[in-house]
Amino acid sequence: MPSYRIHLGFEIGTGNAVGIPLHHAVLTGLTRLSGKTTAAEAIMGRLPEGFKALAFRT
């Protein structure tokens, strides 16, 4: 099975791609202060085609 990574951006100085492994993830933070929904939407928007995500927006 190939190892997939979600592209987050580029490293300052080297320009190397930065990503996180595609696996189970949890985002936590303070209510209305940390950008959890924005981060989740951005990460889900970068998933490889065919992958699915489940988010609970409450």
Biopython code that builds the backbone (N, CA, C, O; Angstrom):
import numpy as np
from Bio.PDB.StructureBuilder import StructureBuilder

atoms = [
    (1, "MET", "N", (0.842, -1.174, 0.000)),
    (1, "MET", "CA", (0.000, 0.000, 0.000)),
    (1, "MET", "C", (0.892, 1.244, 0.000)),
    (1, "MET", "O", (1.799, 1.342, 0.826)),
    (2, "PRO", "N", (0.656, 2.184, -0.898)),
    (2, "PRO", "CA", (1.489, 3.383, -0.943)),
    (2, "PRO", "C", (1.281, 4.246, 0.300)),
    (2, "PRO", "O", (0.217, 4.228, 0.918)),
    (3, "SER", "N", (2.308, 4.993, 0.645)),
    (3, "SER", "CA", (2.220, 5.917, 1.773)),
    (3, "SER", "C", (1.803, 7.292, 1.248)),
    (3, "SER", "O", (2.527, 7.908, 0.465)),
    (4, "TYR", "N", (0.643, 7.765, 1.680)),
    (4, "TYR", "CA", (0.154, 9.067, 1.243)),
    (4, "TYR", "C", (0.428, 10.108, 2.312)),
    (4, "TYR", "O", (0.371, 9.819, 3.507)),
    (5, "ARG", "N", (0.727, 11.324, 1.871)),
    (5, "ARG", "CA", (0.941, 12.445, 2.778)),
    (5, "ARG", "C", (0.054, 13.599, 2.321)),
    (5, "ARG", "O", (-0.135, 13.814, 1.124)),
    (6, "ILE", "N", (-0.483, 14.331, 3.283)),
    (6, "ILE", "CA", (-1.287, 15.512, 2.978)),
    (6, "ILE", "C", (-0.345, 16.703, 2.942)),
    (6, "ILE", "O", (0.313, 17.009, 3.936)),
    (7, "HIS", "N", (-0.279, 17.372, 1.804)),
    (7, "HIS", "CA", (0.621, 18.508, 1.624)),
    (7, "HIS", "C", (0.137, 19.695, 2.448)),
    (7, "HIS", "O", (-1.014, 20.112, 2.322)),
    (8, "LEU", "N", (1.019, 20.244, 3.298)),
    (8, "LEU", "CA", (0.671, 21.388, 4.139)),
    (8, "LEU", "C", (1.314, 22.679, 3.673)),
    (8, "LEU", "O", (0.790, 23.762, 3.931)),
    (9, "GLY", "N", (2.437, 22.578, 2.992)),
    (9, "GLY", "CA", (3.133, 23.791, 2.559)),
    (9, "GLY", "C", (4.588, 23.468, 2.269)),
    (9, "GLY", "O", (4.936, 22.345, 1.905)),
    (10, "PHE", "N", (5.441, 24.493, 2.442)),
    (10, "PHE", "CA", (6.858, 24.341, 2.137)),
    (10, "PHE", "C", (7.706, 24.856, 3.293)),
    (10, "PHE", "O", (7.334, 25.820, 3.962)),
    (11, "GLU", "N", (8.841, 24.212, 3.523)),
    (11, "GLU", "CA", (9.763, 24.589, 4.582)),
    (11, "GLU", "C", (10.469, 25.889, 4.228)),
    (11, "GLU", "O", (10.952, 26.059, 3.108)),
    (12, "ILE", "N", (10.525, 26.804, 5.190)),
    (12, "ILE", "CA", (11.211, 28.078, 4.972)),
    (12, "ILE", "C", (12.700, 27.802, 4.835)),
    (12, "ILE", "O", (13.269, 27.028, 5.605)),
    (13, "GLY", "N", (13.312, 28.420, 3.877)),
    (13, "GLY", "CA", (14.745, 28.252, 3.667)),
    (13, "GLY", "C", (15.076, 27.222, 2.611)),
    (13, "GLY", "O", (15.771, 27.531, 1.643)),
    (14, "THR", "N", (14.590, 25.997, 2.778)),
    (14, "THR", "CA", (14.927, 24.943, 1.822)),
    (14, "THR", "C", (13.903, 24.813, 0.704)),
    (14, "THR", "O", (14.238, 24.387, -0.401)),
    (15, "GLY", "N", (12.657, 25.178, 0.986)),
    (15, "GLY", "CA", (11.599, 25.009, -0.010)),
    (15, "GLY", "C", (11.110, 23.577, -0.136)),
    (15, "GLY", "O", (10.312, 23.268, -1.021)),
    (16, "ASN", "N", (11.588, 22.691, 0.753)),
    (16, "ASN", "CA", (11.133, 21.300, 0.723)),
    (16, "ASN", "C", (9.658, 21.218, 1.092)),
    (16, "ASN", "O", (9.176, 21.973, 1.937)),
    (17, "ALA", "N", (8.949, 20.298, 0.454)),
    (17, "ALA", "CA", (7.536, 20.094, 0.763)),
    (17, "ALA", "C", (7.386, 19.567, 2.187)),
    (17, "ALA", "O", (8.195, 18.763, 2.650)),
    (18, "VAL", "N", (6.343, 20.030, 2.875)),
    (18, "VAL", "CA", (6.031, 19.581, 4.228)),
    (18, "VAL", "C", (4.653, 18.949, 4.195)),
    (18, "VAL", "O", (3.716, 19.522, 3.639)),
    (19, "GLY", "N", (4.525, 17.774, 4.787)),
    (19, "GLY", "CA", (3.235, 17.097, 4.810)),
    (19, "GLY", "C", (3.106, 16.212, 6.024)),
    (19, "GLY", "O", (4.077, 15.963, 6.739)),
    (20, "ILE", "N", (1.894, 15.739, 6.247)),
    (20, "ILE", "CA", (1.647, 14.815, 7.345)),
    (20, "ILE", "C", (1.140, 13.509, 6.756)),
    (20, "ILE", "O", (0.450, 13.517, 5.737)),
    (21, "PRO", "N", (1.478, 12.374, 7.391)),
    (21, "PRO", "CA", (1.007, 11.094, 6.877)),
    (21, "PRO", "C", (-0.518, 11.025, 6.918)),
    (21, "PRO", "O", (-1.149, 11.515, 7.855)),
    (22, "LEU", "N", (-1.090, 10.420, 5.903)),
    (22, "LEU", "CA", (-2.534, 10.239, 5.838)),
    (22, "LEU", "C", (-2.900, 9.039, 6.693)),
    (22, "LEU", "O", (-2.573, 7.901, 6.355)),
    (23, "HIS", "N", (-3.572, 9.295, 7.789)),
    (23, "HIS", "CA", (-3.995, 8.256, 8.728)),
    (23, "HIS", "C", (-5.072, 8.881, 9.597)),
    (23, "HIS", "O", (-5.629, 9.918, 9.236)),
    (24, "HIS", "N", (-5.368, 8.287, 10.707)),
    (24, "HIS", "CA", (-6.353, 8.864, 11.617)),
    (24, "HIS", "C", (-5.796, 10.156, 12.203)),
    (24, "HIS", "O", (-4.612, 10.231, 12.529)),
    (25, "ALA", "N", (-6.643, 11.171, 12.338)),
    (25, "ALA", "CA", (-6.190, 12.451, 12.875)),
    (25, "ALA", "C", (-7.274, 13.061, 13.750)),
    (25, "ALA", "O", (-8.465, 12.835, 13.538)),
    (26, "VAL", "N", (-6.843, 13.836, 14.733)),
    (26, "VAL", "CA", (-7.754, 14.577, 15.602)),
    (26, "VAL", "C", (-7.218, 15.992, 15.713)),
    (26, "VAL", "O", (-6.022, 16.188, 15.929)),
    (27, "LEU", "N", (-8.090, 16.979, 15.567)),
    (27, "LEU", "CA", (-7.706, 18.378, 15.738)),
    (27, "LEU", "C", (-8.340, 18.888, 17.023)),
    (27, "LEU", "O", (-9.541, 18.721, 17.234)),
    (28, "THR", "N", (-7.538, 19.509, 17.882)),
    (28, "THR", "CA", (-8.068, 20.054, 19.131)),
    (28, "THR", "C", (-7.611, 21.490, 19.306)),
    (28, "THR", "O", (-6.619, 21.907, 18.708)),
    (29, "GLY", "N", (-8.320, 22.237, 20.111)),
    (29, "GLY", "CA", (-7.938, 23.613, 20.385)),
    (29, "GLY", "C", (-9.048, 24.336, 21.120)),
    (29, "GLY", "O", (-10.129, 23.787, 21.334)),
    (30, "LEU", "N", (-8.771, 25.577, 21.504)),
    (30, "LEU", "CA", (-9.747, 26.383, 22.231)),
    (30, "LEU", "C", (-10.877, 26.826, 21.317)),
    (30, "LEU", "O", (-10.656, 27.127, 20.143)),
    (31, "THR", "N", (-12.070, 26.863, 21.852)),
    (31, "THR", "CA", (-13.247, 27.280, 21.096)),
    (31, "THR", "C", (-13.062, 28.694, 20.551)),
    (31, "THR", "O", (-12.693, 29.611, 21.284)),
    (32, "ARG", "N", (-13.323, 28.853, 19.259)),
    (32, "ARG", "CA", (-13.284, 30.128, 18.542)),
    (32, "ARG", "C", (-11.904, 30.795, 18.486)),
    (32, "ARG", "O", (-11.798, 31.948, 18.071)),
    (33, "LEU", "N", (-10.856, 30.089, 18.896)),
    (33, "LEU", "CA", (-9.549, 30.743, 18.942)),
    (33, "LEU", "C", (-8.457, 30.069, 18.125)),
    (33, "LEU", "O", (-7.421, 30.680, 17.862)),
    (34, "SER", "N", (-8.670, 28.813, 17.718)),
    (34, "SER", "CA", (-7.521, 28.081, 17.185)),
    (34, "SER", "C", (-7.596, 27.695, 15.716)),
    (34, "SER", "O", (-6.612, 27.180, 15.184)),
    (35, "GLY", "N", (-8.713, 27.918, 15.035)),
    (35, "GLY", "CA", (-8.787, 27.612, 13.610)),
    (35, "GLY", "C", (-8.956, 26.145, 13.276)),
    (35, "GLY", "O", (-8.501, 25.697, 12.223)),
    (36, "LYS", "N", (-9.597, 25.390, 14.144)),
    (36, "LYS", "CA", (-9.768, 23.950, 13.915)),
    (36, "LYS", "C", (-10.565, 23.660, 12.652)),
    (36, "LYS", "O", (-10.165, 22.823, 11.843)),
    (37, "THR", "N", (-11.687, 24.345, 12.476)),
    (37, "THR", "CA", (-12.527, 24.103, 11.301)),
    (37, "THR", "C", (-11.788, 24.487, 10.031)),
    (37, "THR", "O", (-11.838, 23.759, 9.040)),
    (38, "THR", "N", (-11.107, 25.615, 10.050)),
    (38, "THR", "CA", (-10.345, 26.061, 8.884)),
    (38, "THR", "C", (-9.250, 25.056, 8.543)),
    (38, "THR", "O", (-9.053, 24.727, 7.374)),
    (39, "ALA", "N", (-8.543, 24.570, 9.552)),
    (39, "ALA", "CA", (-7.485, 23.582, 9.325)),
    (39, "ALA", "C", (-8.063, 22.285, 8.775)),
    (39, "ALA", "O", (-7.515, 21.710, 7.834)),
    (40, "ALA", "N", (-9.161, 21.823, 9.352)),
    (40, "ALA", "CA", (-9.775, 20.575, 8.892)),
    (40, "ALA", "C", (-10.231, 20.690, 7.443)),
    (40, "ALA", "O", (-10.004, 19.777, 6.649)),
    (41, "GLU", "N", (-10.873, 21.806, 7.090)),
    (41, "GLU", "CA", (-11.328, 21.999, 5.711)),
    (41, "GLU", "C", (-10.146, 22.037, 4.748)),
    (41, "GLU", "O", (-10.220, 21.477, 3.654)),
    (42, "ALA", "N", (-9.058, 22.692, 5.146)),
    (42, "ALA", "CA", (-7.877, 22.769, 4.281)),
    (42, "ALA", "C", (-7.241, 21.396, 4.092)),
    (42, "ALA", "O", (-6.862, 21.034, 2.979)),
    (43, "ILE", "N", (-7.125, 20.636, 5.169)),
    (43, "ILE", "CA", (-6.526, 19.302, 5.074)),
    (43, "ILE", "C", (-7.396, 18.381, 4.229)),
    (43, "ILE", "O", (-6.885, 17.654, 3.377)),
    (44, "MET", "N", (-8.704, 18.407, 4.457)),
    (44, "MET", "CA", (-9.598, 17.547, 3.676)),
    (44, "MET", "C", (-9.593, 17.930, 2.199)),
    (44, "MET", "O", (-9.781, 17.073, 1.336)),
    (45, "GLY", "N", (-9.383, 19.192, 1.909)),
    (45, "GLY", "CA", (-9.313, 19.635, 0.523)),
    (45, "GLY", "C", (-8.074, 19.150, -0.201)),
    (45, "GLY", "O", (-8.012, 19.205, -1.429)),
    (46, "ARG", "N", (-7.080, 18.673, 0.547)),
    (46, "ARG", "CA", (-5.828, 18.197, -0.045)),
    (46, "ARG", "C", (-5.745, 16.671, -0.117)),
    (46, "ARG", "O", (-4.722, 16.131, -0.537)),
    (47, "LEU", "N", (-6.793, 15.979, 0.282)),
    (47, "LEU", "CA", (-6.769, 14.517, 0.228)),
    (47, "LEU", "C", (-6.674, 14.029, -1.213)),
    (47, "LEU", "O", (-7.247, 14.647, -2.111)),
    (48, "PRO", "N", (-5.960, 12.931, -1.449)),
    (48, "PRO", "CA", (-5.909, 12.366, -2.797)),
    (48, "PRO", "C", (-7.311, 11.964, -3.254)),
    (48, "PRO", "O", (-8.169, 11.639, -2.433)),
    (49, "GLU", "N", (-7.533, 11.987, -4.555)),
    (49, "GLU", "CA", (-8.843, 11.634, -5.109)),
    (49, "GLU", "C", (-9.245, 10.234, -4.669)),
    (49, "GLU", "O", (-8.435, 9.307, -4.678)),
    (50, "GLY", "N", (-10.495, 10.100, -4.290)),
    (50, "GLY", "CA", (-11.007, 8.812, -3.868)),
    (50, "GLY", "C", (-11.004, 8.605, -2.361)),
    (50, "GLY", "O", (-11.666, 7.692, -1.867)),
    (51, "PHE", "N", (-10.277, 9.427, -1.623)),
    (51, "PHE", "CA", (-10.256, 9.312, -0.169)),
    (51, "PHE", "C", (-11.449, 10.054, 0.407)),
    (51, "PHE", "O", (-11.935, 11.023, -0.175)),
    (52, "LYS", "N", (-11.911, 9.589, 1.554)),
    (52, "LYS", "CA", (-13.073, 10.199, 2.193)),
    (52, "LYS", "C", (-12.703, 10.670, 3.587)),
    (52, "LYS", "O", (-11.781, 10.145, 4.212)),
    (53, "ALA", "N", (-13.437, 11.669, 4.067)),
    (53, "ALA", "CA", (-13.220, 12.193, 5.411)),
    (53, "ALA", "C", (-14.565, 12.356, 6.094)),
    (53, "ALA", "O", (-15.584, 12.575, 5.439)),
    (54, "LEU", "N", (-14.561, 12.248, 7.399)),
    (54, "LEU", "CA", (-15.761, 12.437, 8.198)),
    (54, "LEU", "C", (-15.475, 13.536, 9.207)),
    (54, "LEU", "O", (-14.518, 13.439, 9.976)),
    (55, "ALA", "N", (-16.295, 14.581, 9.212)),
    (55, "ALA", "CA", (-16.119, 15.693, 10.149)),
    (55, "ALA", "C", (-17.434, 15.957, 10.861)),
    (55, "ALA", "O", (-18.501, 15.913, 10.250)),
    (56, "PHE", "N", (-17.352, 16.228, 12.145)),
    (56, "PHE", "CA", (-18.520, 16.608, 12.935)),
    (56, "PHE", "C", (-18.390, 18.095, 13.253)),
    (56, "PHE", "O", (-17.551, 18.486, 14.065)),
    (57, "ARG", "N", (-19.210, 18.920, 12.622)),
    (57, "ARG", "CA", (-19.209, 20.363, 12.898)),
    (57, "ARG", "C", (-20.362, 20.643, 13.836)),
    (57, "ARG", "O", (-21.527, 20.528, 13.454)),
    (58, "THR", "N", (-20.037, 21.012, 15.071)),
    (58, "THR", "CA", (-21.092, 21.244, 16.063)),
    (58, "THR", "C", (-21.074, 22.665, 16.546)),
    (58, "THR", "O", (-21.892, 23.043, 17.384)),
]
sb = StructureBuilder()
sb.init_structure("model")
sb.init_model(0)
sb.init_chain("A")
sb.init_seg("    ")
for serial, (resi, resn, name, xyz) in enumerate(atoms, 1):
    if name == "N":
        sb.init_residue(resn, " ", resi, " ")
    sb.init_atom(name, np.array(xyz, "f"), 0.0, 1.0, " ", f" {name:<3s}", serial, name[0])
structure = sb.get_structure()
